[in-house]
Amino acid sequence: MSNITQVVNVDKNLKTLKRSVHASDLDQLLSSTGPFTFFAPSDLAFEKLDKGMMENLLEPQNRAKLADLLNNHIVSGKILYKDLKDGDKLTTVNGRQLMVQEKNGNVSIGDISILPRDAKISNGALHLMDTVMQ
């Protein structure tokens, strides 16, 4: 069974995230025993950012800023899609509060939709998002 980093490495919709996870050294964390829940921004999510923002964050001197941005998407513990309930408050690894909302069977963090994806992951869970949480 793959860990979160391995799943990100092979997903064709997560190419930018793959580069970001490795450039920020978060591949180490996301390969560890965890467990973690990763609200993973898709390539489409990164395309919505201001032009040039990701190229800037991928520069070696901006590693800490990139890691901080990605940490907004990582929660300790394994939370499957079916376990995300309206009104849940999740705390990211860098202390940010995420509010879970559920409307008509669709789950979101704030106003950002989460796509159901409960792949078998050895050290947690990964859910796709179409927007980067800044």
C-alpha positions in Angstrom: 0.0 0.0 0.0 1.3 3.4 -0.9 1.9 6.4 1.4 0.7 9.9 0.6 3.9 11.0 -1.1 3.8 7.9 -3.4 0.2 8.6 -4.3 1.0 12.2 -5.2 4.1 11.1 -7.2 2.0 9.0 -9.6 -1.2 11.0 -10.0 -1.3 12.7 -13.3 -3.6 15.5 -11.9 -1.1 16.4 -9.2 2.1 17.2 -11.1 2.4 20.7 -9.6 1.7 19.3 -6.1 4.4 16.7 -6.6 7.0 19.4 -7.5 5.8 21.4 -4.5 5.9 18.6 -2.0 9.5 17.7 -3.0 10.7 21.3 -3.2 9.4 22.1 0.3 10.8 18.8 1.8 7.2 17.8 2.9 7.7 14.5 1.1 9.5 13.4 4.2 6.5 14.2 6.5 4.0 12.7 4.0 6.1 9.5 3.8 6.2 9.1 7.5 3.9 6.9 9.5 1.4 9.7 10.2 -1.4 9.4 9.9 -2.3 12.5 8.0 -5.2 13.8 5.9 -4.0 15.8 2.9 -6.5 18.1 1.1 -4.5 18.0 -2.1 -4.8 20.9 -4.5 -5.0 19.6 -8.1 -3.1 21.1 -11.0 -6.2 23.0 -11.8 -6.1 24.5 -8.3 -2.5 25.8 -8.8 -3.5 27.2 -12.2 -5.9 29.5 -10.4 -3.1 31.2 -8.4 -1.7 34.5 -9.5 0.6 34.2 -12.5 4.1 33.5 -11.4 3.3 32.7 -7.8 4.1 29.0 -8.0 7.3 29.6 -9.9 8.3 32.0 -7.2 7.4 29.6 -4.4 9.4 26.8 -6.1 12.6 28.8 -5.8 15.0 27.3 -3.2 15.0 30.5 -1.1 11.2 30.3 -0.7 11.1 26.7 0.6 9.7 27.8 4.0 6.9 29.9 2.4 6.0 26.9 0.1 6.0 24.5 3.1 3.7 26.9 5.0 1.3 27.1 2.1 1.1 23.3 1.8 0.8 22.9 5.5 -2.6 24.7 5.2 -3.7 21.5 3.5 -2.5 18.9 6.0 -4.3 17.7 9.1 -3.1 15.1 11.6 -5.1 11.9 11.7 -6.8 9.9 9.0 -10.2 11.4 8.0 -12.0 9.6 5.3 -14.5 11.5 3.0 -17.5 9.8 4.6 -16.3 11.0 8.1 -16.2 14.7 7.1 -19.3 16.2 8.8 -20.9 19.6 8.5 -19.6 21.9 11.3 -16.5 19.9 11.9 -13.5 22.0 12.8 -10.1 20.6 11.7 -6.7 22.0 12.7 -3.9 21.9 10.2 -0.3 21.0 11.1 0.5 24.7 11.1 -2.4 25.6 13.4 -4.9 26.9 10.9 -8.6 26.1 11.5 -10.6 24.5 8.6 -14.4 24.5 8.7 -16.1 21.5 7.1 -19.4 22.2 5.4 -21.8 19.7 3.9 -24.6 20.7 1.6 -26.7 18.2 -0.4 -24.1 15.5 0.0 -21.2 17.7 -1.2 -18.4 18.4 1.2 -16.3 21.5 1.3 -13.7 23.3 3.4 -15.1 26.8 3.6 -16.3 27.4 0.0 -13.7 25.0 -1.6 -15.2 21.7 -2.8 -13.6 18.4 -1.9 -13.8 15.6 -4.4 -14.4 12.2 -2.9 -11.3 10.0 -3.2 -10.7 7.4 -0.6 -7.7 5.6 -2.1 -6.0 3.0 0.0 -3.2 4.9 1.7 -0.9 3.4 4.3 -0.4 6.6 6.3 -3.7 8.5 6.0 -6.1 9.9 3.5 -5.9 12.2 0.5 -8.8 14.3 -0.9 -8.6 16.4 -4.0 -9.4 20.2 -4.0 -9.8 22.5 -7.0 -8.5 25.5 -5.1 -5.3 26.2 -3.1 -6.0 27.4 0.5 -3.7 30.4 1.0 
